[in-house]
Amino acid sequence: MYLKRLKELRENNNEKQVSIANLLNMKREQYSRYETGKRDIPLDCLIQLADFYNTSTDYLLERTNKKEFTKEK
């Protein structure tokens, strides 16, 4: 699965792959494989990235175009 929004969000937030990889406690090369679709991203990493970018996993998976995310109480 290619997740182009991972790269878009990272670049729009002026982040480097290495800083996102560090956030996820992995090497940059491993994170790069998620962005390029060479590896499927684990659910826990997807959730962590959605929280980091304040968006939903549905947005990352292109199931919605609604970027902003508000948590329900």
Predicted model as a PDB file, atoms N, CA, C, CB and O in Angstrom, pLDDT in the B-factor column:
MODEL        1                                                                  
ATOM      1  N   MET A   1       0.843  -1.171   0.000  1.00 61.00           N  
ATOM      2  CA  MET A   1       0.000   0.000   0.000  1.00 61.00           C  
ATOM      3  C   MET A   1       0.895   1.244   0.000  1.00 61.00           C  
ATOM      4  CB  MET A   1      -0.963  -0.007   1.222  1.00 61.00           C  
ATOM      5  O   MET A   1       1.756   1.403   0.866  1.00 61.00           O  
ATOM      6  N   TYR A   2       0.683   2.095  -0.958  1.00 64.00           N  
ATOM      7  CA  TYR A   2       1.448   3.341  -1.060  1.00 64.00           C  
ATOM      8  C   TYR A   2       0.681   4.443  -0.366  1.00 64.00           C  
ATOM      9  CB  TYR A   2       1.728   3.717  -2.542  1.00 64.00           C  
ATOM     10  O   TYR A   2      -0.470   4.716  -0.707  1.00 64.00           O  
ATOM     11  N   LEU A   3       1.302   5.070   0.593  1.00 81.00           N  
ATOM     12  CA  LEU A   3       0.637   6.115   1.367  1.00 81.00           C  
ATOM     13  C   LEU A   3       1.257   7.474   1.044  1.00 81.00           C  
ATOM     14  CB  LEU A   3       0.733   5.819   2.885  1.00 81.00           C  
ATOM     15  O   LEU A   3       2.098   7.973   1.791  1.00 81.00           O  
ATOM     16  N   LYS A   4       0.835   8.067  -0.077  1.00 89.00           N  
ATOM     17  CA  LYS A   4       1.420   9.329  -0.503  1.00 89.00           C  
ATOM     18  C   LYS A   4       1.186  10.439   0.511  1.00 89.00           C  
ATOM     19  CB  LYS A   4       0.857   9.732  -1.844  1.00 89.00           C  
ATOM     20  O   LYS A   4       1.959  11.394   0.573  1.00 89.00           O  
ATOM     21  N   ARG A   5       0.134  10.322   1.299  1.00 93.00           N  
ATOM     22  CA  ARG A   5      -0.135  11.371   2.280  1.00 93.00           C  
ATOM     23  C   ARG A   5       0.897  11.394   3.405  1.00 93.00           C  
ATOM     24  CB  ARG A   5      -1.520  11.188   2.862  1.00 93.00           C  
ATOM     25  O   ARG A   5       1.096  12.433   4.035  1.00 93.00           O  
ATOM     26  N   LEU A   6       1.547  10.277   3.664  1.00 94.00           N  
ATOM     27  CA  LEU A   6       2.617  10.286   4.665  1.00 94.00           C  
ATOM     28  C   LEU A   6       3.715  11.255   4.244  1.00 94.00           C  
ATOM     29  CB  LEU A   6       3.198   8.863   4.863  1.00 94.00           C  
ATOM     30  O   LEU A   6       4.184  12.066   5.043  1.00 94.00           O  
ATOM     31  N   LYS A   7       4.111  11.161   2.999  1.00 95.00           N  
ATOM     32  CA  LYS A   7       5.167  12.033   2.490  1.00 95.00           C  
ATOM     33  C   LYS A   7       4.687  13.479   2.419  1.00 95.00           C  
ATOM     34  CB  LYS A   7       5.632  11.561   1.105  1.00 95.00           C  
ATOM     35  O   LYS A   7       5.423  14.392   2.796  1.00 95.00           O  
ATOM     36  N   GLU A   8       3.469  13.697   1.944  1.00 95.00           N  
ATOM     37  CA  GLU A   8       2.920  15.048   1.855  1.00 95.00           C  
ATOM     38  C   GLU A   8       2.881  15.718   3.221  1.00 95.00           C  
ATOM     39  CB  GLU A   8       1.520  15.015   1.250  1.00 95.00           C  
ATOM     40  O   GLU A   8       3.316  16.860   3.369  1.00 95.00           O  
ATOM     41  N   LEU A   9       2.367  15.016   4.210  1.00 96.00           N  
ATOM     42  CA  LEU A   9       2.284  15.592   5.553  1.00 96.00           C  
ATOM     43  C   LEU A   9       3.664  15.867   6.128  1.00 96.00           C  
ATOM     44  CB  LEU A   9       1.513  14.663   6.483  1.00 96.00           C  
ATOM     45  O   LEU A   9       3.899  16.910   6.740  1.00 96.00           O  
ATOM     46  N   ARG A  10       4.568  14.927   5.926  1.00 96.00           N  
ATOM     47  CA  ARG A  10       5.922  15.114   6.445  1.00 96.00           C  
ATOM     48  C   ARG A  10       6.566  16.349   5.823  1.00 96.00           C  
ATOM     49  CB  ARG A  10       6.785  13.866   6.172  1.00 96.00           C  
ATOM     50  O   ARG A  10       7.134  17.180   6.531  1.00 96.00           O  
ATOM     51  N   GLU A  11       6.479  16.466   4.514  1.00 96.00           N  
ATOM     52  CA  GLU A  11       7.100  17.602   3.832  1.00 96.00           C  
ATOM     53  C   GLU A  11       6.403  18.915   4.168  1.00 96.00           C  
ATOM     54  CB  GLU A  11       7.085  17.382   2.327  1.00 96.00           C  
ATOM     55  O   GLU A  11       7.067  19.939   4.330  1.00 96.00           O  
ATOM     56  N   ASN A  12       5.080  18.903   4.276  1.00 96.00           N  
ATOM     57  CA  ASN A  12       4.337  20.117   4.626  1.00 96.00           C  
ATOM     58  C   ASN A  12       4.639  20.597   6.037  1.00 96.00           C  
ATOM     59  CB  ASN A  12       2.853  19.875   4.484  1.00 96.00           C  
ATOM     60  O   ASN A  12       4.458  21.772   6.356  1.00 96.00           O  
ATOM     61  N   ASN A  13       5.099  19.680   6.876  1.00 96.00           N  
ATOM     62  CA  ASN A  13       5.461  20.033   8.257  1.00 96.00           C  
ATOM     63  C   ASN A  13       6.969  20.204   8.417  1.00 96.00           C  
ATOM     64  CB  ASN A  13       4.956  18.961   9.228  1.00 96.00           C  
ATOM     65  O   ASN A  13       7.478  20.275   9.535  1.00 96.00           O  
ATOM     66  N   ASN A  14       7.680  20.271   7.286  1.00 97.00           N  
ATOM     67  CA  ASN A  14       9.139  20.469   7.284  1.00 97.00           C  
ATOM     68  C   ASN A  14       9.873  19.453   8.139  1.00 97.00           C  
ATOM     69  CB  ASN A  14       9.474  21.860   7.770  1.00 97.00           C  
ATOM     70  O   ASN A  14      10.828  19.783   8.842  1.00 97.00           O  
ATOM     71  N   GLU A  15       9.419  18.225   8.069  1.00 98.00           N  
ATOM     72  CA  GLU A  15      10.067  17.136   8.795  1.00 98.00           C  
ATOM     73  C   GLU A  15      10.926  16.322   7.832  1.00 98.00           C  
ATOM     74  CB  GLU A  15       9.014  16.231   9.491  1.00 98.00           C  
ATOM     75  O   GLU A  15      10.626  16.240   6.641  1.00 98.00           O  
ATOM     76  N   LYS A  16      11.970  15.734   8.340  1.00 98.00           N  
ATOM     77  CA  LYS A  16      12.824  14.824   7.575  1.00 98.00           C  
ATOM     78  C   LYS A  16      12.418  13.389   7.911  1.00 98.00           C  
ATOM     79  CB  LYS A  16      14.348  15.070   7.888  1.00 98.00           C  
ATOM     80  O   LYS A  16      11.854  13.122   8.973  1.00 98.00           O  
ATOM     81  N   GLN A  17      12.709  12.488   7.004  1.00 98.00           N  
ATOM     82  CA  GLN A  17      12.393  11.081   7.271  1.00 98.00           C  
ATOM     83  C   GLN A  17      13.043  10.599   8.552  1.00 98.00           C  
ATOM     84  CB  GLN A  17      12.836  10.206   6.109  1.00 98.00           C  
ATOM     85  O   GLN A  17      12.452   9.819   9.298  1.00 98.00           O  
ATOM     86  N   VAL A  18      14.233  11.050   8.806  1.00 98.00           N  
ATOM     87  CA  VAL A  18      14.944  10.586  10.003  1.00 98.00           C  
ATOM     88  C   VAL A  18      14.228  11.030  11.279  1.00 98.00           C  
ATOM     89  CB  VAL A  18      16.390  11.109  10.004  1.00 98.00           C  
ATOM     90  O   VAL A  18      14.212  10.280  12.256  1.00 98.00           O  
ATOM     91  N   SER A  19      13.642  12.215  11.298  1.00 98.00           N  
ATOM     92  CA  SER A  19      12.952  12.663  12.518  1.00 98.00           C  
ATOM     93  C   SER A  19      11.663  11.865  12.738  1.00 98.00           C  
ATOM     94  CB  SER A  19      12.633  14.176  12.435  1.00 98.00           C  
ATOM     95  O   SER A  19      11.309  11.560  13.877  1.00 98.00           O  
ATOM     96  N   ILE A  20      10.964  11.529  11.655  1.00 98.00           N  
ATOM     97  CA  ILE A  20       9.761  10.711  11.799  1.00 98.00           C  
ATOM     98  C   ILE A  20      10.140   9.281  12.188  1.00 98.00           C  
ATOM     99  CB  ILE A  20       8.937  10.714  10.488  1.00 98.00           C  
ATOM    100  O   ILE A  20       9.460   8.652  12.999  1.00 98.00           O  
ATOM    101  N   ALA A  21      11.214   8.779  11.613  1.00 98.00           N  
ATOM    102  CA  ALA A  21      11.702   7.448  11.986  1.00 98.00           C  
ATOM    103  C   ALA A  21      12.055   7.416  13.471  1.00 98.00           C  
ATOM    104  CB  ALA A  21      12.932   7.055  11.129  1.00 98.00           C  
ATOM    105  O   ALA A  21      11.742   6.446  14.161  1.00 98.00           O  
ATOM    106  N   ASN A  22      12.698   8.455  13.960  1.00 98.00           N  
ATOM    107  CA  ASN A  22      13.033   8.525  15.387  1.00 98.00           C  
ATOM    108  C   ASN A  22      11.777   8.534  16.246  1.00 98.00           C  
ATOM    109  CB  ASN A  22      13.874   9.772  15.680  1.00 98.00           C  
ATOM    110  O   ASN A  22      11.727   7.883  17.290  1.00 98.00           O  
ATOM    111  N   LEU A  23      10.768   9.269  15.809  1.00 97.00           N  
ATOM    112  CA  LEU A  23       9.496   9.301  16.521  1.00 97.00           C  
ATOM    113  C   LEU A  23       8.913   7.893  16.651  1.00 97.00           C  
ATOM    114  CB  LEU A  23       8.501  10.226  15.800  1.00 97.00           C  
ATOM    115  O   LEU A  23       8.335   7.539  17.679  1.00 97.00           O  
ATOM    116  N   LEU A  24       9.074   7.105  15.601  1.00 98.00           N  
ATOM    117  CA  LEU A  24       8.532   5.749  15.577  1.00 98.00           C  
ATOM    118  C   LEU A  24       9.515   4.693  16.081  1.00 98.00           C  
ATOM    119  CB  LEU A  24       8.106   5.404  14.181  1.00 98.00           C  
ATOM    120  O   LEU A  24       9.229   3.496  16.038  1.00 98.00           O  
ATOM    121  N   ASN A  25      10.676   5.146  16.558  1.00 98.00           N  
ATOM    122  CA  ASN A  25      11.717   4.250  17.086  1.00 98.00           C  
ATOM    123  C   ASN A  25      12.172   3.219  16.058  1.00 98.00           C  
ATOM    124  CB  ASN A  25      11.209   3.536  18.329  1.00 98.00           C  
ATOM    125  O   ASN A  25      12.209   2.018  16.326  1.00 98.00           O  
ATOM    126  N   MET A  26      12.519   3.727  14.869  1.00 98.00           N  
ATOM    127  CA  MET A  26      13.012   2.849  13.816  1.00 98.00           C  
ATOM    128  C   MET A  26      14.065   3.591  13.005  1.00 98.00           C  
ATOM    129  CB  MET A  26      11.853   2.363  12.906  1.00 98.00           C  
ATOM    130  O   MET A  26      14.288   4.786  13.199  1.00 98.00           O  
ATOM    131  N   LYS A  27      14.704   2.871  12.100  1.00 98.00           N  
ATOM    132  CA  LYS A  27      15.698   3.475  11.227  1.00 98.00           C  
ATOM    133  C   LYS A  27      15.000   4.187  10.073  1.00 98.00           C  
ATOM    134  CB  LYS A  27      16.683   2.410  10.697  1.00 98.00           C  
ATOM    135  O   LYS A  27      13.886   3.827   9.695  1.00 98.00           O  
ATOM    136  N   ARG A  28      15.656   5.188   9.524  1.00 98.00           N  
ATOM    137  CA  ARG A  28      15.108   5.971   8.422  1.00 98.00           C  
ATOM    138  C   ARG A  28      14.760   5.083   7.230  1.00 98.00           C  
ATOM    139  CB  ARG A  28      16.098   7.054   7.998  1.00 98.00           C  
ATOM    140  O   ARG A  28      13.735   5.283   6.578  1.00 98.00           O  
ATOM    141  N   GLU A  29      15.608   4.112   6.951  1.00 97.00           N  
ATOM    142  CA  GLU A  29      15.383   3.223   5.813  1.00 97.00           C  
ATOM    143  C   GLU A  29      14.055   2.467   5.948  1.00 97.00           C  
ATOM    144  CB  GLU A  29      16.544   2.228   5.682  1.00 97.00           C  
ATOM    145  O   GLU A  29      13.329   2.286   4.971  1.00 97.00           O  
ATOM    146  N   GLN A  30      13.760   2.040   7.154  1.00 97.00           N  
ATOM    147  CA  GLN A  30      12.504   1.323   7.382  1.00 97.00           C  
ATOM    148  C   GLN A  30      11.319   2.253   7.162  1.00 97.00           C  
ATOM    149  CB  GLN A  30      12.463   0.731   8.806  1.00 97.00           C  
ATOM    150  O   GLN A  30      10.344   1.872   6.513  1.00 97.00           O  
ATOM    151  N   TYR A  31      11.392   3.465   7.694  1.00 97.00           N  
ATOM    152  CA  TYR A  31      10.294   4.411   7.493  1.00 97.00           C  
ATOM    153  C   TYR A  31      10.126   4.733   6.010  1.00 97.00           C  
ATOM    154  CB  TYR A  31      10.542   5.704   8.294  1.00 97.00           C  
ATOM    155  O   TYR A  31       8.999   4.837   5.526  1.00 97.00           O  
ATOM    156  N   SER A  32      11.218   4.889   5.296  1.00 96.00           N  
ATOM    157  CA  SER A  32      11.171   5.196   3.869  1.00 96.00           C  
ATOM    158  C   SER A  32      10.376   4.139   3.105  1.00 96.00           C  
ATOM    159  CB  SER A  32      12.589   5.301   3.301  1.00 96.00           C  
ATOM    160  O   SER A  32       9.661   4.462   2.156  1.00 96.00           O  
ATOM    161  N   ARG A  33      10.497   2.899   3.513  1.00 95.00           N  
ATOM    162  CA  ARG A  33       9.766   1.812   2.849  1.00 95.00           C  
ATOM    163  C   ARG A  33       8.251   1.967   3.021  1.00 95.00           C  
ATOM    164  CB  ARG A  33      10.220   0.452   3.405  1.00 95.00           C  
ATOM    165  O   ARG A  33       7.485   1.537   2.159  1.00 95.00           O  
ATOM    166  N   TYR A  34       7.819   2.574   4.123  1.00 95.00           N  
ATOM    167  CA  TYR A  34       6.392   2.831   4.315  1.00 95.00           C  
ATOM    168  C   TYR A  34       5.911   3.899   3.345  1.00 95.00           C  
ATOM    169  CB  TYR A  34       6.107   3.261   5.764  1.00 95.00           C  
ATOM    170  O   TYR A  34       4.848   3.764   2.740  1.00 95.00           O  
ATOM    171  N   GLU A  35       6.697   4.960   3.199  1.00 93.00           N  
ATOM    172  CA  GLU A  35       6.315   6.041   2.295  1.00 93.00           C  
ATOM    173  C   GLU A  35       6.262   5.585   0.839  1.00 93.00           C  
ATOM    174  CB  GLU A  35       7.284   7.199   2.434  1.00 93.00           C  
ATOM    175  O   GLU A  35       5.426   6.056   0.068  1.00 93.00           O  
ATOM    176  N   THR A  36       7.139   4.684   0.470  1.00 92.00           N  
ATOM    177  CA  THR A  36       7.201   4.245  -0.928  1.00 92.00           C  
ATOM    178  C   THR A  36       6.330   3.026  -1.210  1.00 92.00           C  
ATOM    179  CB  THR A  36       8.627   3.935  -1.303  1.00 92.00           C  
ATOM    180  O   THR A  36       6.199   2.608  -2.360  1.00 92.00           O  
ATOM    181  N   GLY A  37       5.740   2.457  -0.172  1.00 90.00           N  
ATOM    182  CA  GLY A  37       4.867   1.307  -0.369  1.00 90.00           C  
ATOM    183  C   GLY A  37       5.595  -0.018  -0.477  1.00 90.00           C  
ATOM    184  O   GLY A  37       4.999  -1.028  -0.848  1.00 90.00           O  
ATOM    185  N   LYS A  38       6.877  -0.020  -0.156  1.00 93.00           N  
ATOM    186  CA  LYS A  38       7.630  -1.277  -0.213  1.00 93.00           C  
ATOM    187  C   LYS A  38       7.318  -2.176   0.976  1.00 93.00           C  
ATOM    188  CB  LYS A  38       9.128  -0.994  -0.265  1.00 93.00           C  
ATOM    189  O   LYS A  38       7.569  -3.381   0.941  1.00 93.00           O  
ATOM    190  N   ARG A  39       6.769  -1.578   2.025  1.00 93.00           N  
ATOM    191  CA  ARG A  39       6.340  -2.336   3.204  1.00 93.00           C  
ATOM    192  C   ARG A  39       5.027  -1.759   3.689  1.00 93.00           C  
ATOM    193  CB  ARG A  39       7.418  -2.298   4.335  1.00 93.00           C  
ATOM    194  O   ARG A  39       4.798  -0.553   3.594  1.00 93.00           O  
ATOM    195  N   ASP A  40       4.172  -2.611   4.204  1.00 93.00           N  
ATOM    196  CA  ASP A  40       2.933  -2.140   4.818  1.00 93.00           C  
ATOM    197  C   ASP A  40       3.257  -1.548   6.179  1.00 93.00           C  
ATOM    198  CB  ASP A  40       1.892  -3.292   4.948  1.00 93.00           C  
ATOM    199  O   ASP A  40       4.084  -2.077   6.922  1.00 93.00           O  
ATOM    200  N   ILE A  41       2.604  -0.458   6.490  1.00 94.00           N  
ATOM    201  CA  ILE A  41       2.856   0.201   7.771  1.00 94.00           C  
ATOM    202  C   ILE A  41       2.023  -0.474   8.860  1.00 94.00           C  
ATOM    203  CB  ILE A  41       2.528   1.722   7.689  1.00 94.00           C  
ATOM    204  O   ILE A  41       0.828  -0.705   8.671  1.00 94.00           O  
ATOM    205  N   PRO A  42       2.633  -0.786   9.981  1.00 95.00           N  
ATOM    206  CA  PRO A  42       1.885  -1.397  11.081  1.00 95.00           C  
ATOM    207  C   PRO A  42       0.829  -0.425  11.626  1.00 95.00           C  
ATOM    208  CB  PRO A  42       2.847  -1.829  12.212  1.00 95.00           C  
ATOM    209  O   PRO A  42       1.011   0.792  11.597  1.00 95.00           O  
ATOM    210  N   LEU A  43      -0.246  -0.976  12.107  1.00 96.00           N  
ATOM    211  CA  LEU A  43      -1.352  -0.181  12.615  1.00 96.00           C  
ATOM    212  C   LEU A  43      -0.913   0.769  13.727  1.00 96.00           C  
ATOM    213  CB  LEU A  43      -2.452  -1.089  13.118  1.00 96.00           C  
ATOM    214  O   LEU A  43      -1.344   1.922  13.757  1.00 96.00           O  
ATOM    215  N   ASP A  44      -0.067   0.306  14.633  1.00 97.00           N  
ATOM    216  CA  ASP A  44       0.354   1.173  15.736  1.00 97.00           C  
ATOM    217  C   ASP A  44       1.144   2.380  15.226  1.00 97.00           C  
ATOM    218  CB  ASP A  44       1.199   0.381  16.742  1.00 97.00           C  
ATOM    219  O   ASP A  44       1.030   3.468  15.789  1.00 97.00           O  
ATOM    220  N   CYS A  45       1.935   2.207  14.182  1.00 97.00           N  
ATOM    221  CA  CYS A  45       2.672   3.329  13.593  1.00 97.00           C  
ATOM    222  C   CYS A  45       1.721   4.281  12.882  1.00 97.00           C  
ATOM    223  CB  CYS A  45       3.742   2.821  12.612  1.00 97.00           C  
ATOM    224  O   CYS A  45       1.888   5.498  12.953  1.00 97.00           O  
ATOM    225  N   LEU A  46       0.735   3.734  12.205  1.00 96.00           N  
ATOM    226  CA  LEU A  46      -0.251   4.555  11.507  1.00 96.00           C  
ATOM    227  C   LEU A  46      -1.008   5.436  12.500  1.00 96.00           C  
ATOM    228  CB  LEU A  46      -1.234   3.669  10.718  1.00 96.00           C  
ATOM    229  O   LEU A  46      -1.227   6.619  12.243  1.00 96.00           O  
ATOM    230  N   ILE A  47      -1.399   4.867  13.610  1.00 97.00           N  
ATOM    231  CA  ILE A  47      -2.105   5.621  14.648  1.00 97.00           C  
ATOM    232  C   ILE A  47      -1.201   6.690  15.239  1.00 97.00           C  
ATOM    233  CB  ILE A  47      -2.608   4.681  15.755  1.00 97.00           C  
ATOM    234  O   ILE A  47      -1.633   7.824  15.446  1.00 97.00           O  
ATOM    235  N   GLN A  48       0.039   6.340  15.510  1.00 98.00           N  
ATOM    236  CA  GLN A  48       0.988   7.302  16.072  1.00 98.00           C  
ATOM    237  C   GLN A  48       1.207   8.478  15.116  1.00 98.00           C  
ATOM    238  CB  GLN A  48       2.329   6.612  16.380  1.00 98.00           C  
ATOM    239  O   GLN A  48       1.298   9.624  15.557  1.00 98.00           O  
ATOM    240  N   LEU A  49       1.292   8.206  13.829  1.00 97.00           N  
ATOM    241  CA  LEU A  49       1.475   9.274  12.844  1.00 97.00           C  
ATOM    242  C   LEU A  49       0.221  10.132  12.718  1.00 97.00           C  
ATOM    243  CB  LEU A  49       1.843   8.684  11.480  1.00 97.00           C  
ATOM    244  O   LEU A  49       0.319  11.352  12.585  1.00 97.00           O  
ATOM    245  N   ALA A  50      -0.938   9.520  12.759  1.00 96.00           N  
ATOM    246  CA  ALA A  50      -2.180  10.289  12.717  1.00 96.00           C  
ATOM    247  C   ALA A  50      -2.247  11.236  13.910  1.00 96.00           C  
ATOM    248  CB  ALA A  50      -3.408   9.347  12.703  1.00 96.00           C  
ATOM    249  O   ALA A  50      -2.637  12.394  13.758  1.00 96.00           O  
ATOM    250  N   ASP A  51      -1.875  10.762  15.087  1.00 96.00           N  
ATOM    251  CA  ASP A  51      -1.842  11.624  16.275  1.00 96.00           C  
ATOM    252  C   ASP A  51      -0.815  12.740  16.120  1.00 96.00           C  
ATOM    253  CB  ASP A  51      -1.528  10.797  17.529  1.00 96.00           C  
ATOM    254  O   ASP A  51      -1.093  13.893  16.451  1.00 96.00           O  
ATOM    255  N   PHE A  52       0.356  12.407  15.623  1.00 97.00           N  
ATOM    256  CA  PHE A  52       1.423  13.389  15.452  1.00 97.00           C  
ATOM    257  C   PHE A  52       1.001  14.512  14.507  1.00 97.00           C  
ATOM    258  CB  PHE A  52       2.687  12.710  14.925  1.00 97.00           C  
ATOM    259  O   PHE A  52       1.270  15.684  14.773  1.00 97.00           O  
ATOM    260  N   TYR A  53       0.341  14.156  13.406  1.00 96.00           N  
ATOM    261  CA  TYR A  53      -0.081  15.145  12.419  1.00 96.00           C  
ATOM    262  C   TYR A  53      -1.474  15.706  12.697  1.00 96.00           C  
ATOM    263  CB  TYR A  53      -0.050  14.532  11.043  1.00 96.00           C  
ATOM    264  O   TYR A  53      -1.986  16.516  11.924  1.00 96.00           O  
ATOM    265  N   ASN A  54      -2.081  15.276  13.794  1.00 95.00           N  
ATOM    266  CA  ASN A  54      -3.418  15.711  14.183  1.00 95.00           C  
ATOM    267  C   ASN A  54      -4.426  15.487  13.050  1.00 95.00           C  
ATOM    268  CB  ASN A  54      -3.396  17.191  14.587  1.00 95.00           C  
ATOM    269  O   ASN A  54      -5.172  16.388  12.668  1.00 95.00           O  
ATOM    270  N   THR A  55      -4.420  14.292  12.544  1.00 95.00           N  
ATOM    271  CA  THR A  55      -5.351  13.908  11.493  1.00 95.00           C  
ATOM    272  C   THR A  55      -5.878  12.521  11.812  1.00 95.00           C  
ATOM    273  CB  THR A  55      -4.674  13.945  10.089  1.00 95.00           C  
ATOM    274  O   THR A  55      -5.572  11.967  12.868  1.00 95.00           O  
ATOM    275  N   SER A  56      -6.653  11.965  10.924  1.00 94.00           N  
ATOM    276  CA  SER A  56      -7.210  10.636  11.171  1.00 94.00           C  
ATOM    277  C   SER A  56      -6.483   9.583  10.342  1.00 94.00           C  
ATOM    278  CB  SER A  56      -8.714  10.614  10.855  1.00 94.00           C  
ATOM    279  O   SER A  56      -5.842   9.891   9.337  1.00 94.00           O  
ATOM    280  N   THR A  57      -6.595   8.366  10.775  1.00 93.00           N  
ATOM    281  CA  THR A  57      -6.035   7.272   9.982  1.00 93.00           C  
ATOM    282  C   THR A  57      -6.783   7.172   8.652  1.00 93.00           C  
ATOM    283  CB  THR A  57      -6.113   5.927  10.760  1.00 93.00           C  
ATOM    284  O   THR A  57      -6.195   6.783   7.643  1.00 93.00           O  
ATOM    285  N   ASP A  58      -8.058   7.514   8.640  1.00 93.00           N  
ATOM    286  CA  ASP A  58      -8.812   7.518   7.381  1.00 93.00           C  
ATOM    287  C   ASP A  58      -8.203   8.505   6.388  1.00 93.00           C  
ATOM    288  CB  ASP A  58     -10.291   7.869   7.638  1.00 93.00           C  
ATOM    289  O   ASP A  58      -8.148   8.221   5.192  1.00 93.00           O  
ATOM    290  N   TYR A  59      -7.750   9.649   6.865  1.00 94.00           N  
ATOM    291  CA  TYR A  59      -7.109  10.612   5.970  1.00 94.00           C  
ATOM    292  C   TYR A  59      -5.805  10.027   5.423  1.00 94.00           C  
ATOM    293  CB  TYR A  59      -6.838  11.952   6.707  1.00 94.00           C  
ATOM    294  O   TYR A  59      -5.534  10.131   4.226  1.00 94.00           O  
ATOM    295  N   LEU A  60      -5.003   9.418   6.285  1.00 94.00           N  
ATOM    296  CA  LEU A  60      -3.741   8.826   5.837  1.00 94.00           C  
ATOM    297  C   LEU A  60      -3.975   7.718   4.817  1.00 94.00           C  
ATOM    298  CB  LEU A  60      -2.959   8.278   7.030  1.00 94.00           C  
ATOM    299  O   LEU A  60      -3.185   7.541   3.890  1.00 94.00           O  
ATOM    300  N   LEU A  61      -5.057   6.980   4.990  1.00 91.00           N  
ATOM    301  CA  LEU A  61      -5.379   5.867   4.094  1.00 91.00           C  
ATOM    302  C   LEU A  61      -6.197   6.305   2.883  1.00 91.00           C  
ATOM    303  CB  LEU A  61      -6.134   4.798   4.853  1.00 91.00           C  
ATOM    304  O   LEU A  61      -6.612   5.476   2.073  1.00 91.00           O  
ATOM    305  N   GLU A  62      -6.424   7.608   2.765  1.00 90.00           N  
ATOM    306  CA  GLU A  62      -7.189   8.207   1.659  1.00 90.00           C  
ATOM    307  C   GLU A  62      -8.626   7.714   1.596  1.00 90.00           C  
ATOM    308  CB  GLU A  62      -6.506   7.916   0.343  1.00 90.00           C  
ATOM    309  O   GLU A  62      -9.200   7.568   0.517  1.00 90.00           O  
ATOM    310  N   ARG A  63      -9.194   7.461   2.762  1.00 91.00           N  
ATOM    311  CA  ARG A  63     -10.609   7.092   2.839  1.00 91.00           C  
ATOM    312  C   ARG A  63     -11.477   8.325   3.001  1.00 91.00           C  
ATOM    313  CB  ARG A  63     -10.854   6.121   3.998  1.00 91.00           C  
ATOM    314  O   ARG A  63     -12.699   8.255   2.875  1.00 91.00           O  
ATOM    315  N   THR A  64     -10.836   9.467   3.283  1.00 90.00           N  
ATOM    316  CA  THR A  64     -11.518  10.753   3.391  1.00 90.00           C  
ATOM    317  C   THR A  64     -10.542  11.837   2.964  1.00 90.00           C  
ATOM    318  CB  THR A  64     -12.044  11.004   4.845  1.00 90.00           C  
ATOM    319  O   THR A  64      -9.327  11.647   2.995  1.00 90.00           O  
ATOM    320  N   ASN A  65     -11.086  12.961   2.572  1.00 89.00           N  
ATOM    321  CA  ASN A  65     -10.255  14.117   2.251  1.00 89.00           C  
ATOM    322  C   ASN A  65     -10.285  15.145   3.377  1.00 89.00           C  
ATOM    323  CB  ASN A  65     -10.718  14.758   0.941  1.00 89.00           C  
ATOM    324  O   ASN A  65      -9.680  16.211   3.260  1.00 89.00           O  
ATOM    325  N   LYS A  66     -10.974  14.838   4.451  1.00 87.00           N  
ATOM    326  CA  LYS A  66     -11.055  15.723   5.613  1.00 87.00           C  
ATOM    327  C   LYS A  66      -9.772  15.562   6.421  1.00 87.00           C  
ATOM    328  CB  LYS A  66     -12.320  15.406   6.491  1.00 87.00           C  
ATOM    329  O   LYS A  66      -9.557  14.552   7.091  1.00 87.00           O  
ATOM    330  N   LYS A  67      -8.928  16.584   6.339  1.00 84.00           N  
ATOM    331  CA  LYS A  67      -7.607  16.511   6.969  1.00 84.00           C  
ATOM    332  C   LYS A  67      -7.661  16.731   8.476  1.00 84.00           C  
ATOM    333  CB  LYS A  67      -6.683  17.532   6.345  1.00 84.00           C  
ATOM    334  O   LYS A  67      -6.983  16.041   9.238  1.00 84.00           O  
ATOM    335  N   GLU A  68      -8.462  17.682   8.892  1.00 77.00           N  
ATOM    336  CA  GLU A  68      -8.528  18.020  10.321  1.00 77.00           C  
ATOM    337  C   GLU A  68      -9.222  16.912  11.092  1.00 77.00           C  
ATOM    338  CB  GLU A  68      -9.265  19.361  10.537  1.00 77.00           C  
ATOM    339  O   GLU A  68     -10.146  16.268  10.594  1.00 77.00           O  
ATOM    340  N   PHE A  69      -8.762  16.706  12.305  1.00 67.00           N  
ATOM    341  CA  PHE A  69      -9.294  15.643  13.134  1.00 67.00           C  
ATOM    342  C   PHE A  69      -9.572  16.186  14.513  1.00 67.00           C  
ATOM    343  CB  PHE A  69      -8.331  14.453  13.199  1.00 67.00           C  
ATOM    344  O   PHE A  69      -8.728  16.855  15.109  1.00 67.00           O  
ATOM    345  N   THR A  70     -10.754  15.900  15.021  1.00 64.00           N  
ATOM    346  CA  THR A  70     -11.086  16.264  16.400  1.00 64.00           C  
ATOM    347  C   THR A  70     -11.502  15.000  17.126  1.00 64.00           C  
ATOM    348  CB  THR A  70     -12.219  17.349  16.458  1.00 64.00           C  
ATOM    349  O   THR A  70     -12.347  14.242  16.651  1.00 64.00           O  
ATOM    350  N   LYS A  71     -10.902  14.787  18.273  1.00 63.00           N  
ATOM    351  CA  LYS A  71     -11.214  13.603  19.057  1.00 63.00           C  
ATOM    352  C   LYS A  71     -12.553  13.788  19.755  1.00 63.00           C  
ATOM    353  CB  LYS A  71     -10.103  13.317  20.083  1.00 63.00           C  
ATOM    354  O   LYS A  71     -12.878  14.863  20.259  1.00 63.00           O  
ATOM    355  N   GLU A  72     -13.315  12.703  19.765  1.00 60.00           N  
ATOM    356  CA  GLU A  72     -14.588  12.735  20.472  1.00 60.00           C  
ATOM    357  C   GLU A  72     -14.332  12.616  21.962  1.00 60.00           C  
ATOM    358  CB  GLU A  72     -15.527  11.606  19.985  1.00 60.00           C  
ATOM    359  O   GLU A  72     -13.367  11.985  22.393  1.00 60.00           O  
ATOM    360  N   LYS A  73     -15.200  13.226  22.735  1.00 49.00           N  
ATOM    361  CA  LYS A  73     -15.043  13.192  24.201  1.00 49.00           C  
ATOM    362  C   LYS A  73     -15.752  12.013  24.783  1.00 49.00           C  
ATOM    363  CB  LYS A  73     -15.567  14.469  24.841  1.00 49.00           C  
ATOM    364  O   LYS A  73     -15.732  11.818  25.999  1.00 49.00           O  
TER     365      LYS A  73                                                      
ENDMDL                                                                          
END                                                                             
